[in-house]
Amino acid sequence: MLDTWTLLIIDDCAADRKIYRRYLLKDPHQSYQILEADCAEEAIALCQKMRFDVILLDFCLPDMSGLELFDRMQQKIFETSVPVIMLTGRGDEEIAVQAMKRGALDYLVKQHLTQDVLQLTVRNAIKQSCLQAQLHKTQERQRLIATTALRIRQSLNLEQILNTAVAEVQQLLKCDRVIVYQFAPDADGKIVASSVEPCRTVALCDRVGTREEAGEQRKERGKLITHSPPCTLHPAPLPLVPNTQSPIPYIYELGLCNCVSLKEQFNPKANLIVPINLSNNGNPTPKLWGLLIAHHNSGERQWQTDDAQMLNEVSVQLAIAIQQAELLAQTQAALAKEKQLNAFKSQIIATVSHEYRTPLTSILAAASTLVKHSQQLDESKQERFLGIIEQKARYMSKLVDDMLLVNQFELEKPKFQPIRLDLLQFFADLIEQERETVGDRHELIFQITGNNQDFWGDRGLLQQIFTNLISNAIKYSPDGGSVEFHLIGKESQVIFYIKDQGIGIPMADQKNLFQSFSRGSNVDTIPGTGLGLAIAKACVELHGGDITLSSQVGQGTKVTVSLPKICPIAQLSPS
């Protein structure tokens, strides 16, 4: 079916108008609705009432010249340019050329006018006018997109970028609402920006699953898939969303959703949807970040190809802005981590220099005494000085080991290597080792209940947990007393706690004690680095367990550790 174009003939000669009408209505390539005016005033009245696609204008009119009428129409009547073809008599070509310089599209000499010439001239005028209109529209669209992209990319704050984007796109498309929907890698997606407050009529699907889940869904609903548009950083222009076809197949082809209610919620008459794709570190397959969705439901809205292309181009600019914001956030996080590590290293140096000074002084004094006065000292005194050297050297060695371990935890987690352990024998051996070194003022109590079989754990990390907790219990019980170690076996986990009767920990200090270099404010002169609980917590977390602390000043401290019997890694290991 041919498009119908509206044409106005302005000529005071009725015979000429009749000829032009007959010629044009015989055109097999175009269909015309033709109106006529025999003077300038009548033509002006018609032009003010309706919009014409082409005007045939005779130069000689009874009330004003064709040039005067042309100037008046260009300046006051038409908001946009309408192609005008001047009609001249013999000898008026020079005047017609002047009209073309003012903006007329073409001119025809009446004496030489034929049916084919008139038809071709009008067709060319319509074609050129359409091309100019399309060019103007494209330029205006590019200008709006560039302005929108500039406003979107004026910030490097992701939240501000998204809020700016939805507001700008709403103005760009003149729709009811624009939202950005972000997909989570291992969880449900969510609306992260909206140009208006959410409402029921445009609520998105409650659950958006992973690509893996969507793969099975696509197989089950293969009949919905009509074609597979590529997901690229510069996606191809999206097709129109027709009234009779839901955009659900497109969503399924992207591998996004397995929600059965999505079909009803993505009303094809209401929503226009494009993906937001980020570049993927040189990988040709981009990373699907989310969706940019334009919604219109307040009245009739036929989404056009230009709307889809415009939304697509904005999504590319939005993807670039998102990637820049994420890169900045990653850089800032890396700088913060670097700053934290530098502060941590400075703390290590300060702690080592402080904690080494006292035991090193004792070692030097004991060694100097043995060298200078060994002949005057009896055997028991020599053994006492040697014992001081050994004790302080062990303390310094333990300090270095703790520092290295904490530094390893800060930089990257150490390897977790679980094996099947006999917890009864394991902890019994550790208790005996502690009993050999603990003084007479402390009593170590070991109690066992429940089923402690079938436990998987890392021997070295478990030893770190026990050693640090038991040494703290002894160290912070300077007046002696009992130190209890209880091992409780349950069906899927083991629980053990160490309880002392020492100085306790002030409530204000307890929340920070699992951080490196944190100590209670009441430790007085008791030596320590504040690393024991931090190391124990890190080792517990590698097992997938929990550690808690309860304490009262002057009444002692209880530290409880719960560990799963079989950690995820251990489940994959052979028995």
matplotlib code that plots the C-alpha trace (Angstrom):
import matplotlib.pyplot as plt

x = [0.0, 1.4, 1.8, -0.4, 1.3, -0.5, 0.2, -0.9, -1.1, -1.1, -1.9, -4.5, -5.1, -7.7, -6.8, -3.2, -4.2, -6.4, -3.5, -1.1, -3.8, -4.3, -0.6, 0.0, -2.9, -1.6, 1.7, 1.9, 4.6, 2.9, -0.6, -1.6, -4.2, -4.3, -5.7, -5.8, -5.6, -6.0, -4.4, -1.8, -4.3, -6.2, -2.9, -1.9, -5.2, -4.8, -1.2, -2.2, -4.8, -2.8, 0.6, 1.6, 4.3, 4.9, 3.8, 3.6, 3.9, 3.2, 5.4, 2.6, -0.4, -3.1, -2.5, 1.3, 4.3, 5.4, 8.6, 6.8, 4.5, 7.4, 9.2, 6.1, 5.6, 9.2, 9.2, 5.8, 3.7, 5.9, 7.8, 9.8, 10.8, 8.3, 9.6, 8.4, 8.6, 8.3, 6.3, 7.4, 6.3, 8.6, 11.5, 11.0, 13.9, 16.1, 13.4, 13.0, 16.7, 16.4, 13.6, 15.9, 18.6, 16.1, 15.3, 12.9, 13.7, 13.3, 11.6, 9.6, 9.0, 5.3, 6.0, 8.2, 6.2, 5.2, 3.6, 6.8, 8.8, 6.2, 5.8, 9.6, 10.2, 7.5, 8.8, 12.4, 11.1, 9.4, 12.4, 14.8, 12.5, 12.3, 16.1, 16.5, 13.9, 15.7, 19.1, 17.7, 16.1, 19.3, 21.4, 18.9, 19.0, 22.8, 22.8, 20.4, 22.4, 25.7, 24.2, 22.8, 26.1, 28.0, 25.7, 25.9, 29.7, 30.2, 30.4, 32.4, 30.1, 28.1, 24.9, 24.9, 25.6, 22.6, 20.3, 21.4, 20.9, 17.3, 16.4, 18.0, 16.6, 13.1, 13.4, 15.0, 12.2, 9.4, 8.2, 6.6, 9.5, 13.1, 14.8, 18.2, 18.0, 21.3, 22.0, 23.9, 26.4, 25.2, 21.9, 18.8, 19.0, 17.4, 16.3, 19.3, 17.9, 14.5, 13.3, 10.2, 9.2, 8.3, 4.7, 2.7, 1.9, 5.6, 7.0, 9.7, 10.0, 10.5, 13.3, 15.9, 18.1, 21.6, 22.6, 22.9, 19.3, 18.1, 19.8, 17.4, 14.5, 15.4, 15.2, 11.8, 10.4, 12.2, 9.0, 9.2, 12.6, 12.3, 15.9, 19.1, 20.4, 24.1, 25.2, 28.0, 29.4, 28.1, 24.9, 23.1, 20.0, 17.1, 14.0, 10.7, 8.7, 5.4, 2.1, 1.4, 4.8, 6.1, 9.7, 10.0, 11.8, 14.5, 14.9, 15.2, 17.7, 20.0, 19.9, 18.6, 15.5, 13.6, 10.7, 7.3, 5.6, 8.0, 5.8, 2.9, 5.1, 7.1, 4.1, 5.2, 3.0, 4.6, 8.3, 11.3, 14.3, 18.0, 21.0, 23.8, 27.0, 30.5, 33.8, 35.3, 39.1, 39.6, 37.2, 35.0, 32.0, 31.0, 29.9, 26.1, 25.7, 22.0, 19.0, 18.0, 14.2, 11.9, 8.3, 5.2, 1.7, -0.2, -1.4, -1.0, 2.7, 4.0, 7.7, 9.6, 12.9, 14.5, 13.4, 15.1, 18.3, 18.4, 18.0, 20.7, 23.2, 22.5, 23.1, 26.5, 27.4, 26.0, 28.1, 31.3, 30.4, 29.7, 33.0, 34.9, 33.1, 33.8, 37.5, 37.8, 36.2, 38.6, 41.5, 40.4, 39.9, 43.4, 44.8, 43.0, 44.3, 47.8, 47.4, 46.1, 49.0, 51.6, 50.1, 50.1, 53.8, 54.6, 52.8, 54.7, 58.0, 57.0, 55.8, 58.8, 61.2, 59.3, 58.7, 62.2, 63.9, 63.0, 63.7, 66.9, 68.1, 67.4, 69.3, 72.3, 72.4, 72.2, 74.8, 77.2, 76.9, 77.7, 80.7, 82.2, 81.3, 80.7, 83.5, 82.0, 78.4, 77.3, 75.5, 71.9, 72.6, 74.1, 71.0, 68.8, 70.6, 70.5, 66.8, 66.3, 68.1, 66.0, 62.7, 63.3, 64.7, 61.5, 59.4, 61.2, 60.9, 57.2, 56.9, 58.5, 56.3, 53.2, 54.3, 54.9, 51.6, 49.6, 51.3, 50.4, 46.8, 46.8, 48.3, 46.6, 45.0, 47.3, 46.5, 43.8, 44.7, 42.2, 42.8, 40.9, 42.0, 41.6, 40.7, 41.0, 44.6, 45.4, 44.3, 45.6, 49.1, 48.8, 47.7, 50.6, 53.0, 51.6, 51.7, 55.5, 56.0, 53.3, 54.3, 52.9, 50.5, 48.3, 46.2, 45.2, 41.9, 40.9, 37.2, 35.6, 32.0, 30.0, 31.1, 34.3, 34.9, 34.9, 36.4, 38.3, 40.6, 44.0, 46.4, 48.7, 45.8, 44.1, 47.4, 47.6, 44.1, 44.8, 48.3, 47.2, 44.1, 45.7, 48.8, 46.6, 44.6, 47.8, 49.5, 46.5, 46.1, 49.2, 47.9, 47.5, 44.3, 42.7, 42.6, 39.8, 39.7, 36.4, 35.9, 32.2, 31.3, 28.0, 26.5, 27.7, 30.2, 32.6, 32.8, 35.6, 36.2, 39.0, 38.1, 40.5, 40.2, 42.5, 42.2, 39.3, 38.8, 36.9, 33.7, 34.8, 37.8, 36.1, 34.7, 38.2, 40.1, 40.0, 41.8, 45.6, 47.6, 44.5, 44.9, 42.9, 43.5, 44.1, 47.1, 49.5, 53.0, 52.0, 54.0, 52.1, 51.6, 47.8, 48.1, 46.9, 43.2, 43.5, 45.4, 42.9, 40.0, 41.6, 42.3, 38.8, 37.3, 39.4, 37.6, 34.2, 33.7, 32.9, 34.7, 33.2, 34.4, 32.8, 34.6, 34.3, 37.0, 38.5, 36.5, 38.3, 37.6, 35.9, 36.7, 34.4, 35.2, 32.7, 33.9, 32.0, 33.0, 33.3, 34.2, 33.3, 36.8, 37.0, 33.7, 35.6, 38.6, 38.9, 38.2]
y = [0.0, 3.4, 6.2, 9.2, 12.6, 15.9, 18.5, 22.1, 23.8, 27.6, 29.0, 31.6, 29.6, 27.0, 25.2, 24.9, 23.5, 20.9, 19.8, 19.5, 17.5, 15.1, 14.6, 13.8, 11.5, 9.4, 8.8, 4.9, 5.3, 7.8, 8.6, 12.2, 14.2, 17.5, 20.8, 24.0, 27.8, 30.6, 33.4, 34.0, 34.7, 31.5, 29.6, 31.1, 30.2, 26.5, 26.4, 27.6, 24.8, 21.8, 20.5, 19.9, 17.6, 19.6, 22.9, 23.9, 27.7, 29.9, 33.0, 35.3, 35.6, 38.3, 39.6, 39.2, 37.7, 34.1, 35.3, 37.4, 34.5, 32.2, 34.5, 34.9, 31.1, 30.5, 33.1, 32.9, 29.9, 26.7, 25.6, 23.2, 23.5, 22.4, 21.7, 24.3, 23.9, 27.2, 27.4, 30.1, 31.3, 32.0, 34.2, 33.9, 31.4, 34.1, 34.9, 31.1, 30.8, 33.6, 31.6, 28.6, 30.6, 31.5, 27.9, 26.7, 23.0, 23.2, 25.1, 24.2, 26.2, 25.8, 25.9, 22.8, 21.0, 17.3, 14.6, 12.7, 15.8, 16.9, 13.4, 13.0, 16.5, 16.0, 12.5, 13.9, 16.7, 14.3, 12.1, 14.9, 16.3, 12.9, 12.6, 16.1, 15.4, 12.1, 13.8, 16.5, 13.9, 11.9, 15.0, 16.0, 12.4, 12.4, 15.8, 14.5, 11.3, 13.2, 15.6, 12.6, 10.8, 13.9, 14.3, 10.6, 10.6, 13.8, 11.7, 8.7, 7.8, 4.8, 5.7, 9.2, 7.9, 5.5, 8.1, 10.7, 8.1, 7.2, 10.8, 11.8, 8.8, 9.6, 13.1, 11.8, 9.2, 11.2, 8.1, 7.4, 5.7, 4.4, 1.9, 0.2, -3.5, -5.1, -8.8, -10.3, -13.1, -15.6, -14.1, -12.4, -9.1, -5.9, -2.4, -0.1, 3.1, 4.4, 7.7, 7.5, 5.6, 1.9, 1.1, -2.1, -1.7, -1.7, -4.0, -6.2, -9.9, -10.7, -13.1, -13.1, -16.1, -17.0, -17.7, -21.4, -21.6, -19.7, -22.3, -25.0, -22.6, -21.7, -25.4, -25.8, -22.7, -23.0, -22.2, -18.7, -18.0, -16.4, -15.2, -14.7, -11.2, -11.0, -9.6, -7.2, -4.0, -2.2, -4.2, -4.1, -2.0, -3.7, -4.6, -2.9, -4.4, -5.0, -5.0, -8.7, -10.1, -10.1, -9.2, -12.3, -14.4, -11.7, -11.9, -15.6, -15.5, -13.4, -16.2, -13.9, -15.2, -18.3, -16.5, -17.7, -14.4, -12.3, -12.6, -10.8, -8.2, -7.3, -5.9, -5.5, -2.4, -0.8, -1.7, -1.3, -3.2, -3.3, -5.0, -3.2, -5.0, -4.3, -5.2, -8.3, -7.9, -8.5, -11.4, -11.1, -12.2, -9.2, -9.2, -8.8, -6.2, -5.5, -4.1, -0.5, -0.4, 2.3, 2.1, 3.8, 2.9, 6.2, 6.2, 4.7, 4.3, 2.7, 2.1, 3.1, 1.8, 5.2, 4.7, 1.3, 2.6, 5.6, 3.5, 1.1, 4.0, 5.3, 1.9, 1.8, 5.1, 4.0, 0.8, 2.9, 5.1, 2.1, 0.5, 3.7, 4.0, 0.4, 0.8, 3.9, 2.0, -0.9, 1.5, 3.3, -0.1, -1.1, 2.1, 1.7, -1.9, -0.7, 2.0, -0.6, -3.0, -0.2, 0.7, -3.0, -3.3, -0.2, -1.7, -5.0, -3.1, -1.1, -4.2, -6.3, -3.5, -3.0, -6.7, -7.8, -5.2, -6.7, -10.4, -9.5, -7.5, -10.5, -12.9, -10.5, -10.1, -13.8, -14.7, -12.0, -13.3, -16.8, -15.7, -13.5, -15.4, -19.0, -20.3, -18.5, -19.8, -23.2, -25.6, -24.6, -20.9, -21.7, -23.7, -20.9, -18.4, -20.9, -21.4, -17.6, -17.6, -20.5, -19.1, -15.6, -17.1, -19.3, -16.2, -14.3, -17.2, -17.4, -13.6, -14.0, -16.9, -15.0, -11.9, -14.0, -15.8, -12.6, -11.1, -14.1, -13.8, -10.1, -10.6, -13.9, -16.7, -19.7, -23.0, -25.0, -28.7, -30.7, -34.3, -36.8, -36.2, -38.1, -35.1, -36.9, -37.9, -34.6, -32.3, -34.8, -34.5, -30.6, -30.6, -32.7, -30.4, -27.4, -29.2, -29.7, -25.9, -24.5, -23.7, -25.2, -22.3, -23.4, -26.5, -27.7, -29.6, -31.5, -32.7, -34.6, -35.2, -36.4, -38.0, -36.5, -38.9, -38.2, -34.8, -33.2, -30.3, -28.7, -29.9, -26.9, -24.4, -26.3, -26.2, -22.4, -22.0, -24.2, -22.8, -19.2, -19.6, -21.8, -19.6, -16.5, -18.2, -19.1, -15.7, -13.6, -15.7, -14.4, -15.5, -19.1, -21.1, -23.7, -23.5, -25.7, -27.2, -28.7, -30.7, -31.4, -33.6, -33.2, -34.8, -32.3, -30.1, -30.0, -27.3, -26.6, -23.8, -22.7, -21.0, -19.4, -17.5, -14.7, -10.9, -10.8, -8.2, -4.9, -4.8, -1.8, -3.7, -7.0, -5.9, -5.2, -8.1, -10.2, -7.5, -7.6, -5.8, -5.2, -5.9, -5.3, -2.0, -3.8, -6.0, -3.7, -5.1, -8.6, -8.9, -9.6, -8.5, -8.7, -11.2, -14.4, -13.9, -12.5, -15.6, -17.9, -16.2, -16.4, -20.1, -20.8, -19.0, -21.1, -24.1, -22.5, -22.2, -19.5, -18.1, -16.1, -14.6, -13.8, -12.2, -10.2, -8.2, -10.1, -13.3, -14.7, -15.3, -18.0, -18.4, -20.8, -22.3, -24.2, -26.1, -28.2, -31.8, -32.0, -28.8, -28.3, -29.1, -32.2, -33.5, -33.8, -35.6, -39.4, -41.2]
z = [0.0, -1.1, 1.4, 0.8, 0.6, 1.1, -1.6, -2.1, -5.5, -5.4, -8.8, -10.0, -13.2, -12.7, -16.0, -14.9, -11.5, -13.2, -15.4, -12.4, -10.5, -13.4, -13.9, -10.2, -9.7, -12.6, -10.8, -10.2, -7.5, -5.2, -3.8, -3.2, -1.3, -3.3, -2.2, -4.2, -3.6, -6.3, -4.2, -1.5, 1.3, 0.6, 0.6, 3.9, 5.5, 4.4, 5.6, 9.0, 9.3, 8.1, 7.4, 3.7, 2.4, -0.8, -2.2, -5.9, -5.9, -9.0, -9.1, -10.4, -8.0, -7.9, -4.4, -4.0, -5.8, -5.3, -3.6, -1.1, -0.2, 0.0, 2.4, 4.5, 4.8, 5.7, 8.4, 10.1, 9.0, 9.1, 12.2, 10.0, 6.3, 3.7, 0.2, -2.2, -6.0, -7.9, -11.1, -13.6, -17.0, -19.9, -19.0, -15.2, -14.7, -13.1, -10.5, -9.8, -9.2, -6.6, -4.9, -4.8, -3.1, -0.4, 0.1, -2.6, -3.5, -7.3, -10.1, -13.2, -16.4, -17.3, -21.0, -20.7, -18.1, -18.9, -16.8, -16.3, -15.3, -12.7, -11.2, -10.9, -9.5, -6.8, -6.0, -5.6, -3.5, -1.1, -1.0, -0.3, 2.3, 4.0, 4.0, 5.4, 8.1, 9.0, 9.1, 11.4, 13.6, 13.7, 14.5, 17.3, 18.7, 18.7, 20.4, 23.1, 23.5, 23.8, 26.3, 28.3, 28.1, 29.3, 32.3, 33.1, 33.0, 35.0, 38.1, 39.2, 42.0, 40.9, 42.8, 41.3, 37.8, 37.9, 39.4, 36.7, 34.0, 34.8, 35.1, 31.8, 29.9, 31.2, 29.8, 26.6, 25.8, 27.6, 29.3, 32.7, 34.3, 33.7, 35.9, 36.1, 37.2, 38.3, 38.3, 41.2, 40.4, 42.9, 44.2, 43.1, 41.1, 42.2, 41.1, 41.8, 40.4, 39.4, 38.0, 40.2, 43.3, 42.5, 42.0, 41.6, 37.9, 36.9, 39.5, 38.2, 38.7, 42.4, 41.6, 38.8, 38.7, 37.4, 33.9, 34.7, 36.0, 32.9, 30.6, 31.7, 31.5, 27.9, 27.0, 28.6, 26.9, 23.5, 21.6, 22.9, 21.3, 17.9, 17.3, 19.3, 19.3, 20.2, 23.6, 22.7, 24.3, 21.2, 20.6, 17.3, 17.1, 18.8, 16.8, 17.5, 20.4, 18.6, 20.4, 19.6, 20.8, 24.4, 25.0, 27.2, 24.5, 24.3, 28.1, 27.9, 25.1, 27.2, 29.8, 32.6, 34.2, 35.3, 36.9, 35.5, 36.4, 34.3, 31.2, 32.9, 34.5, 31.4, 29.5, 25.9, 25.5, 28.6, 28.6, 26.3, 27.6, 26.6, 28.3, 30.0, 29.0, 30.4, 28.7, 30.1, 30.3, 26.6, 26.5, 23.3, 25.4, 27.5, 31.1, 31.5, 34.3, 34.2, 32.2, 31.3, 31.1, 29.9, 31.0, 29.7, 30.8, 31.2, 27.6, 24.2, 23.3, 20.2, 20.8, 17.7, 16.3, 17.2, 20.8, 20.9, 19.2, 21.5, 24.6, 23.3, 22.7, 26.2, 27.7, 26.0, 27.6, 30.9, 30.7, 30.2, 33.1, 35.3, 34.4, 35.2, 38.6, 39.4, 38.4, 40.6, 43.5, 43.0, 42.9, 46.1, 47.8, 46.7, 48.1, 51.3, 51.6, 50.9, 53.5, 56.0, 55.2, 55.6, 59.0, 59.9, 58.9, 61.0, 63.9, 63.5, 63.5, 66.6, 68.4, 67.6, 68.6, 71.9, 72.7, 71.8, 74.1, 77.5, 76.7, 74.8, 77.8, 80.1, 77.7, 77.4, 81.2, 81.9, 79.2, 80.5, 84.0, 82.9, 80.9, 83.6, 86.7, 85.7, 88.0, 91.0, 90.3, 91.5, 89.2, 90.3, 89.6, 86.2, 85.3, 86.4, 84.1, 81.3, 81.9, 81.6, 78.3, 77.0, 78.2, 76.7, 73.4, 73.1, 73.7, 71.0, 68.6, 69.3, 68.7, 65.3, 64.4, 65.4, 63.4, 60.3, 60.6, 61.1, 58.1, 56.1, 57.1, 56.1, 52.7, 51.7, 53.6, 54.3, 52.7, 54.5, 54.5, 56.5, 57.5, 59.7, 63.3, 66.6, 68.7, 72.0, 71.3, 69.6, 72.5, 75.2, 73.7, 73.7, 77.3, 78.3, 76.6, 78.4, 81.8, 81.3, 81.0, 83.4, 86.9, 90.2, 90.6, 87.7, 87.4, 83.9, 83.7, 80.7, 80.4, 77.5, 76.7, 73.7, 70.4, 69.0, 66.2, 62.4, 62.7, 59.8, 60.5, 59.8, 62.4, 62.3, 62.5, 65.4, 67.3, 66.8, 68.2, 71.2, 72.0, 71.8, 73.9, 76.6, 76.8, 77.2, 80.0, 81.9, 81.2, 82.3, 85.5, 87.3, 90.7, 89.5, 89.7, 87.5, 83.7, 82.3, 78.8, 77.9, 74.6, 73.7, 70.7, 69.0, 65.9, 63.3, 65.2, 68.1, 70.7, 73.1, 75.5, 77.7, 81.0, 83.5, 86.8, 85.8, 85.7, 83.2, 80.4, 80.8, 78.8, 76.7, 75.5, 74.5, 71.1, 69.7, 71.2, 68.1, 66.1, 65.7, 68.5, 70.7, 74.4, 77.5, 79.3, 82.6, 81.5, 83.4, 83.0, 81.7, 78.4, 75.1, 71.5, 71.2, 68.4, 70.0, 69.7, 66.2, 65.1, 66.8, 65.1, 61.6, 62.1, 63.3, 60.3, 57.9, 59.5, 58.9, 62.6, 65.2, 68.2, 71.1, 74.3, 77.7, 80.6, 83.8, 85.4, 88.4, 87.7, 84.6, 80.9, 78.8, 75.1, 73.2, 69.8, 67.6, 64.5, 62.0, 62.0, 58.2, 56.4, 52.7, 51.5, 53.7, 52.1, 48.8, 50.3, 50.3, 53.5]

ax = plt.figure().add_subplot(projection="3d")
ax.plot(x, y, z, "-o")
ax.set_aspect("equal")
plt.show()
